Amino acid sequence: MDNLIEQRPPTYHAVIAGYGSFAPEKTITNDDLAEMVDTTDEWITTRTGIKVRHITTDNETTALLAIKAAKRALAEAKLDAKEIELIIVATITPEMVFPSTASFVQLALDAKKAWAFDLAAACSGFIYGLSIVRQFIESGQIKNALVVGAETLTKITNWKDRTSCILFGDGAGAFVLERADKNNRRGIMYSTMFSDPTRWDALNCQAYGSRYPVGKKLDNPEKIYMQIKGRQVYQQAIRRIVETVTECLEKCNLTLDDIAMVISHQMNARIIESAAKRLKLPDEKVFLNIAEYGNTSAASVPIAFDECVRKGRVKRGDIVILVAFGAGLTWAANVIEF
């Protein structure tokens, strides 16, 4: 009995009050890539499901994308930025080494009341961020928070590597979470997070951190770009998504009939389809928009959610599962009553 802590229902719930997303206007199609590397539209589509990806110009930065998505989420929530108490930006392509991208978002929004920080968990970052905010809101420490997933992955993409350059795009998505009492809708009902550092080399970008600093000549110039071991990532992603969604259902005492939609990180259409098949998810409960965006890492779940709601695929009161898998390796999920 020593170490047992009584689990009490939370006094408050963290609910989604607003949501929004933004993608750069400039795009690159599979046919465009076919003129750059040895590939074809059919080859890319068959293996990834991707047709188009949005890419930033030289003047478009991660903070800029994050700010635009944040403003849309705040407008949807009808909340003045000056009232925001916490800002988290999930990203692996930050504005600069420091200060945090979240600091620039705070500055642009004039969110003087907030404290802000970045979260680096790759594709799982946005899900991690929601889980963190949930704890602060349920404990009563804050009334609201802004969580943004924002990436400019094309700025660290090797456009000569046909196995990786076909995958990634840029974009941002944001949620405004607010405190509601326990008699309102449940908001974030359950969160689960994992990581496996033994497989760090499956997805990485090694320069320019302290291991390979700016002033040190690289033994391999390709280290400035993202590196990916496709087969290993593919196998692990399917396994972890299935395990995590299954855990969510079991822990929340839910069945697939209770779930309106499973919104996965858009890493690869074939991974999502394979995981859905193993989970026996019907097509109408699986959302895919990777064809129009590519893999936008931490931004992909909020972008997909925003699009899903606006298309009427998810409505207020629906229960959804948000799930992601990415570098670290990391994986995570949230069960949310919207």
N, C-alpha and C positions, 0 to 999 in steps of 0.2 A: 504493500500500500504506500510505501515511502515515495516518492517521485510521481505519484498520480495527481494530476491537476483536474479539478472538476470542470467539465466542459459545459459552459452556459451559453444559451442562445445570445447572439449579439444584440445590443440595444438598438443599434442602427444598421442600416443596409447601404451599400454603395450602388447606386443606380446610374444608368446611362441617361444623362439629361440632354446631351448633344453629341453630334458626330459630324465629321466632314472629311473631305479628302481633296488632294490636288495632285495633278500630274503635269509635267512640262508639255508645252504645245508641240515641240519638235519630236518627231518619231523616226524610228528606223525599222524597216520591214525586213522580212526574210529575203526578199529579192535584193534589197540593198546589201545585205550581208553576203549574198551570193557573188556580188561583184568585188568583195573584199577578201574573202577566204573561200576555200574549196568546200562549198556546201550548196544545198538547194532548198527551196521552200518545202518541198515534199519531205526531205530528210529531217529538217528541223521540226516540222509539224508532226510527223509520225512519232518522233522520239520525245518531244516535249509538250506539244500542244500549243506552242507559242507562234503567233503570227506577227505581232507588232510589239515594240517596247518604246516607252517614252524616254527621251534622253535630255539631260540638261545642256544648256549652252555654257560657254565659259563664264558668263556673268550670273548664272543661276547656281546657288549654293544650297547646301543642306538646310541651313537656317531659313533661307527664303522659302523653300518648299514647306518646311514645318510651320512657318508663320501663316502662310496662306491656308493650310489645312486647319490650323488652330482657330483662325478667325471664323471659318465656316462652322466649326463645331460650337464655338461660343455663340454665334448668331442663332444656331439651331436651339441652343440651350437658353437663349434669351438672358445671358449672363454677361455682365460687364467684366472685362478683363481685370479691372482694378479689384475685383472681389475674389479672384483666384488665389488660393492659399498654397498650392504646390504645383510645380511644373516638372514633369519628367519627359525627357526626349530619349527614346530608344533608337540608337544608331550605331553602326560600325563605320560610318563615313562622316565623322564629325566636321563641324565648320573649321576647326583647327585643333591642335593638340590640347591647348587650353587657352581661354576659359571654355566652359562647356557650351555646347550648342543651345542647351536650355537657357543659358544666361542671355544669349542673343534673342531668343524667342521672348523671354521676359522683358527685355529692353524694348523690343519692337511693339509689344502689347501694352507697355507701360503698366505692367502687373506688379506694382510696388509692394503689394501685400505678400507676394509669394516668395518661397524659397525654391531653388531650381537645381537640378542635376541631370547628367546623362547616365544612361544605362546601356552597357555593352554586352548583350547576350545574343547578338546576331539576329537570326530570323525569329527567335523566341522572345526577343527583347520587349515587344509591345505586350505580350501576354504576361511576362514577368512584371512589367510596370503596372498593369491592372491589379495583379495580385498584391503588390506592395501598397498601392493606394487603398485597396480593400481593407488592409490591416489598420491604416491610419484612420479611415472613416469609421469602421466598425468600433474602434476603441474610443471614438469621440474626440480625437485630437485635432481633426480638421473637418470642415464642412464640405469642401469641394476640392477638386484637383483637375488638372489638364494633363492628359497622357498623349504623347505624340510619337508615332513611328515615322522616321524620315530617313531616306537614303538617296545617295547619288553614287550608286554602284558603278555606273558607266565611267566614272572618273578613275577607278582602279581596275578597269577591265582591259585585258590584253586583246586588242582587236585583231591580232594575228593568230590567236589560238581558237580554232573553230569549235573546240569542244566546250569552251566556256563563254566566248563572246556572244553566243546565240541565246544565252540564258537570262541576262540581267537587264533591268531597267531602273528608272528613277521615279520617285514619287513620295508622297507623304499622306498620312491619315491620322485623325485625332479623335479622342473621346473627351467629353467633359463628364466627370463623375460627381454626383452630389449625394449628400447625406439624406436619407429618408428614414422615418421611424419604422419599427418592425411591423406595423400594421399595414404599410404600403407594400408594393410589389417587392420581390426579394432581391432584385438586382443581381450582383455577383453571388451565386449560391455556393460555389465550390471552386477552389484553385488547386492546381498541382504542378510542381516544377521539378525538373531533373537535370543532371549534367553528367557527362562521361568524358573526363579530360584525357583518358588514355587514347582516344581517337581524334585528338586535336588536329592531326595532320590531314584528316579527310577533307577539311575545309579551312583554309587559312589565307592570310595576307601578312607576310612576315616583316616587311620593311614598312615604315621606319620607326621601330620601337627601340627599346634599350638593348635588345639583342643584336639588332642590325641598325645602328644609329645612322643619322644622315652623313656624318663625317667619315664613316667606315666604308671602304669599297666592298661591294657585294660580291660574294663568290659566284652568285648566279643572278644576273640582272633581272630575271623573271620574278624575283621575290617582291618586287614592287607591285605586282599584280595578284589578284585572287588566284589561288590554286585549289583545284577540286579533284577528288578521286570519285568519279561518278558512280561506279558500281557499288563501292562501299557506302556512299551516301544513300543511294537508292534503296539498298537492302535495309539499312538501319532506319531510314525514314519511315518506310512502310511498317516495320515492326513496332517502332515507338509510337506512331500515330494510333495504331490499332490498340496497343496496350493502354495508352493514355485515355482514349475515348471510352474504352471498356471500363477503366477505373472510374471515370466520371459518372457513368451510368450506375455502376454498382454503389458508389459512395452516396449518390443522391437518391438512390432507390427509384431510378427512372428506367423506362424502356425506350426503344426507338420510337414507339408511338407517341411518347411525350415530347419528343424533340422535333422542332419545326425545321431546323437547319444545322448542319455541321459546316462551319466556315473554317477551312484550313488555310494555313500559309500556302501561298501559290508558288510552290517550288518547281513543280513539274506535274503536268496533267496526268501523266501515266502513274506517278506515285500516288496521287490523290485517288485516282480511279481504282488502283489495286487495293489501297487501304479500305476504300468504301465497299469494295466487293467482299473483302474478308469480314468486314463488320456487318455485311448484309444490309447496307444502307440503300434505300431506293434512290433513284436518280434525282427525284424532286427534292431530296433533302441534302444534296451535295451541291455547293455553289462553286462554280469555276469562272474566273475572268482572266486567267493567265494568258489567254490568246491575245488580249489587248494591252497587257501590261508587262509580261515577262515576270521574272522573279525580282520583287522589290524588297526582299528581306523583311526587316521590322515594319515596313510600311504596308505590306501586302494584306495582313488581316484587317486593319481598319479601313483600307481602301475597299476591300471586298465587302466588308460589313456595310459601309456607306452605300455602295452600289446595290447591295442586296436589299436594303431597306427601301431605297428609292425606286426599285423595280417592283416592290410589293411582295417580295419573296419572304420577308420577315416583317411582322407587325407587332405593335405594342401588346405585351402579355405573352408573346411567344417565348419558348425556352430554346436557346441556341447554345451550341458548344463551339468555342473558339480554340483552335489547336495549332501548334507550330512546332517545327523541328529545324535546327540549324547548327551553325558552327559552335564548337565547344568541346564535344557535341552537347547541344542543349535541346530540351523539348519540354513543352508545357501546355496547359489547357485551362480554360475557365468555363464554367457553366453559368449562364446568365439568363435571368428572366428579364426580357426587354420590356 
